[in-house]
Each structure stands twice: as structure tokens, then as C-alpha cells.
Amino acid sequence: MNEQRVLSRVTTGMRVVDVAGSEIGTVDLVQRDDPNAVTVQAPTTDPGSSLNELIEATAVEEPDVPADLAARLRHSGYLKVSTDRVRTGAVYVPADQIAAVTDAVRLEVPLADLPAEE
């Protein structure tokens, strides 16, 4: 798939530029596709009372977005981009919204179209 070839050329720390040429931030995480990531399941266990169990139960998994969007991102692959241009400090870029990878990751969409980390 073309998106996966594009993702394979992205490395952490690369600059990310939106469709207008505005710098958004830098790549924090590159996640390749997982074709089996099509369903979302709620936790099935009670976190228990130990500190370690509580930490594991509250740990945030990537991507930190609503469950339906997270499943789509995991299925197709995505980038997590650190940025000071959104309140939460990060946005996610679906693999199919990457236009090119050169000296920077160039997107097909503006920053406003990217889902922010929750």
C-alpha cells in the first residue's frame, strides 16, 4: 500500500508542514498500519487496589482520541505530531493525509483538519 511506503520514510523528529506550508511541529511517533485493528473493546477487568494495577488501568494508549477514531488510525497507520499550535500539545495524522516525505513531512490537509490528542 502506498501509505505504508510513505510511513516507512518518516522518522521521529522530522518537521511536519500542512497543506498551506505552515510548520505544524515534529513527528513524535510513527505507527504503521494494523489491519486487525478494526474493533474497539472496553476493559474487561477491574483495576484492583494495588498501585501498579491502578497505573496500568489509567495508562493512556496511543492514539489518545475517541475509540472509533483510534481504531481507524490503528487500522490505517498514523503519525503523532508534537505541536504548540493546539491546546493538548499533539495532533494525529492519518497515513492517507501525507502528501510527501522530503526534508519534512508534507500534508494534504490544514492543521485544523487533524484530530488533537485528548
HELIX and SHEET records of a PDB file:
HELIX    1   1 ASN A    2  SER A    8  1                                   7    
HELIX    2   2 LEU A   51  THR A   58  1                                   8    
HELIX    3   3 ALA A   67  SER A   76  1                                  10    
HELIX    4   4 ALA A   95  GLN A   97  5                                   3    
HELIX    5   5 LEU A  111  ASP A  113  5                                   3    
SHEET    1   A 6 ALA A  90  PRO A  94  0                                        
SHEET    2   A 6 TYR A  78  SER A  82 -1                                        
SHEET    3   A 6 GLU A  23  GLN A  31 -1                                        
SHEET    4   A 6 ARG A  15  VAL A  17 -1                                        
SHEET    5   A 6 VAL A 105  LEU A 107  1                                        
SHEET    6   A 6 ILE A  98  VAL A 101 -1                                        
END                                                                             
